[in-house]
Amino acid sequence: MKIEFICNGKNKAADIEGDTRALDLLRQELGLTGVKEGCGKGECGACTILLNGKPVASCILPAAKLADSEVITIEGLSEANGDLHPIQKAFLDEGAVQCGFCTPGMVLSSYALLTKNIKPETDEIETALSGNMCRCTGYGKIVAAVKRSGELLEDNHGR
Amino acid sequence: MVLYKNPHSVKEAISWLDEGVVIAGGTDLGVKMSDPLYRPDSLVDITGIRELSEIKTDMEGIILGACVTVDELSAREDLPDCIRMGASAIGSPQIRNIATIGGNICNASPCGDTLTPLVVLDALFVLESPEGTREMTATDFFKGPKMTALKKNEILTFIKLPKERLSGRSGFRMIGKRNGQAISQVNAAVWTFIEDGVLKDVRLAAGSVAPVPLRLLKTEDKIRNKKLTPGLIQELKYQIKDEIAPISDVRASLNYRQEVTESLFEEIFSEFLIRRSKK
C-alpha cells in the first residue's frame, strides 16, 4: 500500500506492507539511521520518534500508522547546515553522551517534554524519560543536560 | 503478505474480521508481531473511527471510546482517580501516547493496570458484532489470562462508567521491579463512598493474584458499613490474604504477592484516612 507523510519537514511517499515496521521504513527506505533498534519490543526507547509531536516506539509501530502524519526523527532536529539543536548542544556540554546509542531517543523525548515544560524538575524529567534506557551514563548527566537544554531554549526564546 | 485496512465505521471494521485482527494502538500487537511466525492475514485499524476516540458524558455516566489513549485517560481530571492512576502506571510515555484502553482490556492480562480500576467502577463493556450490540460487566468479560468473552467477529467499542461510581473516592497502587515502565507484579484498586467516616459502599479488586482481575467480594462484605479506622485496615489485610489466589511466576513469588497485596490496599485506605477530602 502507498502512504504519504511529512518526515522532518519534507513530504515523503512510501510503498509498504501491513507488517512493515515504522522503524524499518525510516531506516531502510529513508536512510534515517539515527532511529536505532535496541530491543525490538518497545521497551528501551532507542527507536523513539515523534509522531505528531508525541514520542512513540517505532519498532512496534506499523509503518501504516505514519500515513498523513508528521514525523520527526533525530535527524530533523539539527539545522540544514549542520548546526546542532540546543538540546543536542546541552547533551554534549554536560557529557551526557557515551556510546550514543540511546541519545537520539533521549533527545527526542526531552524535546517533547521541553515543548510542554521548559523548566522541568528532576522527577518530571525522569518520568518523561522513563521509556528511554541508558546503559552507560547512569542518567545523572542526562537529567542535567535536559535542565541545561531548558536554559538554552529560554535564551533562544524557546526555539 | 499482511494487508492493512483503515475502516471508517465499526460496521465496516466488523465486516473485515473474517480474515483480520483488530489493531488499535498496536503496542501489544506490535510485540506479538516481533515473532515473524505471527502474521495475521490483515490488520484492521480501528483508530480511524472517530467515535471510538471520544469521551462523552450522558445522564448515566461517562462513556469512553475504546480507542481513547492511555495518555489521555491519565490526564483527564473528570475521571475517577483509580483509572487515571492505573493508566499512568502503564508502560512508558512512548507506550501511553499510542496505547488504548480498549487494547488494555482486550489483551486481558491479569496485571493490566486499567482493569482492576474498571472492575471496581462497575464498568460496562459495549461489544458489537454482526449479530448486534451487547453489554457486559468487566467481571463477566475477563475469562482467564488473556482470555475474554469476545466472540470471533466482535469488537469492544465503548466502556461505560456508571455515574454512581463517579462520586466517592478511589485509589490505585501497583508494584513492579522498577519505578518506570514496570509490569505490575501486583496491583490494587478501590472505589468507596465514605460518609461520616463510614465505608457506606466499597469495591476492591486485585490484579496479578488470580487468572483474572479479581474482585474481593468477601473483603468488601467484611468492611462495608464499618467506620474506616487503622484497626479496620488491619482487619481487611487479614481478609485479603485469605481471598487472593496468587501463583509464583517469572515476575514474583507466591509469598511476595501475598505480602505485597495487603500492603497496597493498606496504602490506599490509609490515604483515604489521612486525606479526608479529595483535594
Interface residues (C-beta under 8 A of the other chain):
Chain A: M1 E17 G18 D19 R21 G40 K41 G42 E43 G45 T48 L51 K54 P55 V56 A57 C59 I60 L61 P62 A64 K65 S109 A112 E126 T127 A128 S130 G131 N132
Chain B: M1 V2 L3 Y4 N6 I23 G26 T27 G30 V31 M33 S34 R39 S42 L43 D45 T47 D71 G91 S92 P93 Q94 I95 N97 I98 N179 G180 Q181
